[in-house]
Amino acid sequence: MPTQAARPCNRGACTGLVRNGTCSVCGSQRRDKDRQYDQHRGTASQRGYDHNWAKVRRMQLAEYPLCADCKAEGITRLASEVHHVIARRDGGTNEFDNLMSLCKSHHSQRTARGE
């Protein structure tokens, strides 16, 4: 199977080459940073995404199977993820009035915006 040619890293002044998505210079530094962040953040279960959350998530998707953002845009698309309107880290709960069914794309967009 042929491999892609290495390309220059696009992070600032890094002089490394990227192969298979990992930079030869800053890739290991990023992995260490990611590992430290994950340890500080805790596991999904420690953050409240446990068996009870799985049940609440299933119930939300059963009651509201369509993406709320797509619906607002006039598009019909099945939701695959459940979004907390007020994030759990900010005091949000798993109550249904704090949840929103979204497709992967819209959930990623909202999370990237910090919603």
C-alpha positions in Angstrom: 0.0 0.0 0.0 1.6 3.3 -1.0 2.2 6.0 1.6 1.7 9.7 1.2 4.7 11.9 1.0 5.6 13.8 4.1 4.3 17.4 4.3 5.6 20.4 6.3 4.0 20.9 9.7 1.6 23.9 9.7 2.1 24.8 13.4 3.9 28.1 13.7 7.6 27.9 13.2 7.8 24.1 13.5 10.3 22.6 11.1 9.0 19.1 11.4 7.5 16.9 8.7 4.0 15.3 9.1 3.6 11.6 8.3 0.4 9.7 9.0 -1.0 12.8 10.8 1.9 13.2 13.3 4.7 15.8 13.2 8.2 14.5 13.6 9.0 17.5 15.9 6.0 18.7 17.8 3.9 15.4 17.6 5.4 13.9 20.8 5.0 17.2 22.6 1.3 17.4 21.6 0.7 13.8 22.8 2.3 14.6 26.2 0.1 17.7 26.5 -3.0 15.7 25.5 -2.2 13.0 28.0 -1.8 15.6 30.8 -5.0 17.3 29.9 -6.9 13.9 29.9 -5.5 13.1 33.3 -6.6 16.5 34.7 -10.0 16.2 33.0 -10.8 12.7 34.4 -12.6 9.8 32.8 -16.0 10.1 31.2 -17.5 8.2 34.2 -15.8 10.7 36.6 -17.4 13.5 34.7 -20.9 12.1 35.1 -21.2 10.2 31.8 -22.1 6.8 33.3 -24.8 4.2 33.0 -27.5 6.7 34.1 -26.4 9.1 31.5 -26.6 6.4 28.8 -30.2 5.8 29.8 -31.1 9.5 29.8 -29.4 9.9 26.4 -31.4 7.0 24.9 -34.6 8.5 26.2 -33.8 11.9 24.8 -33.0 10.5 21.4 -36.2 8.4 21.4 -38.3 11.4 22.3 -36.5 13.9 20.0 -34.9 11.8 17.2 -34.2 14.8 14.8 -31.4 17.3 15.1 -32.8 20.5 16.5 -30.3 22.7 14.6 -31.0 21.0 11.3 -34.7 21.4 11.9 -34.2 25.1 12.5 -32.5 25.3 9.1 -35.3 23.4 7.4 -33.4 20.2 7.1 -34.5 16.8 8.3 -31.6 14.8 9.8 -31.5 12.2 12.5 -29.8 13.2 15.7 -26.9 11.0 17.0 -25.7 13.0 20.0 -27.2 14.8 23.0 -26.0 18.3 23.9 -26.2 19.9 27.3 -27.6 23.5 26.9 -25.8 24.4 30.2 -22.7 22.3 30.3 -22.3 19.9 33.3 -19.1 21.6 34.2 -21.0 24.9 34.5 -23.7 23.4 36.8 -26.0 21.9 34.1 -28.0 18.8 34.8 -29.2 15.8 32.9 -32.8 17.1 33.1 -34.6 16.9 29.8 -35.1 20.7 29.6 -31.3 21.1 29.6 -30.8 18.6 26.7 -30.9 19.0 23.0 -30.7 16.3 20.3 -28.1 17.1 17.6 -26.4 15.6 14.7 -22.6 15.0 15.0 -21.8 18.1 12.9 -23.9 20.5 14.8 -22.8 19.1 18.2 -19.2 19.5 17.2 -19.9 23.1 16.1 -21.6 24.0 19.3 -18.9 22.4 21.4 -16.1 24.2 19.5 -17.9 27.5 20.2 -18.0 26.7 23.9 -21.7 26.3 24.1 
